Amino acid sequence: MLKQRRFIISYILNNQPQSIDVETEAEAISEEEARDYITESHGIEEKPANITDIQIIGVYHPNNPDVRPGHYQQPEGNK
């Protein structure tokens, strides 16, 4: 069984910064795949050119897969 990996995709759509959380078995997501996830999450059938500044952040921690990135979190020990 492959492990699910989480990614946060940040982007700008219609001059509004947004982000989505994606879970997949893939080890990485390309910018084109990220654009597909974005259009799907907004119910857009065609890929609009007004999606810009796409950034993909992997959020997979084998000891604690629910950890989210952020400067406010303290490091956790092994479970």
N, C-alpha and C positions, 0 to 999 in steps of 0.2 A: 504494500500500500504506500503510495507516494504521500509525502507530507504536504499539507496546504501551507502556502507562504502568503504573507500579507504585504501589500504594497499600498502606499498612499500616492495618488496621482494628483498633483496640484497643477492648476491651469488658470487661464483667464478666458472667460467667455463673455462676449458683449461688454468688455471693459470691466467685468466684475470678477475678482479673484475667487476661486472655488477649489474644492478638492473632493475626491471620492476615495473610498477604501475598497480595495479589490483583494479577493482571495483566489489564488490559483495554484496549480501544481507546478507551474513553470518556475524556473530559477531566476528568470529575468523577464521584463516586459519591454518591448521596443516602443519607440514613440508612436509608431503606426498602430500598434496594438492598444496603446493607451488612448489614442484618439478614438478607436472603436469602442472602448469601455466608456469614454466620455459621452459619445453620441448616443450610445445605448442607454446610459443612465438618465439622459435628458429626453429620451423618446424622439430623437432627431433621426430621420431616415438617411439624409445625406450628410456628408462630412463638411460642415461649414468652414470657411476660411477664417472666421472670427474666433477660432480656438487658438490661443497663442500661449507662449511661455510654459509649455508642458514640462513638468519635472516629475520624475518617478523616484520614490524613496522606498527601498526594501525595508520591511519591518519584521524580520523573522529572527527570533531568539530561541534556540533549541531548548533552553532551560525554562523559558517562560514565554510561550507564543502570544500571550495577551499583552505584552509590554508594548506601549506606544511611545514614539519618540517625543522628546520634550526636555527642556532644560530643567524643569521642576522636579524630575524624578530622581530619586536616590538609587544608586546601584543596589541590586538585589543579590543575595548570596545564592548558592546552589540549592535547589529544592530536593 
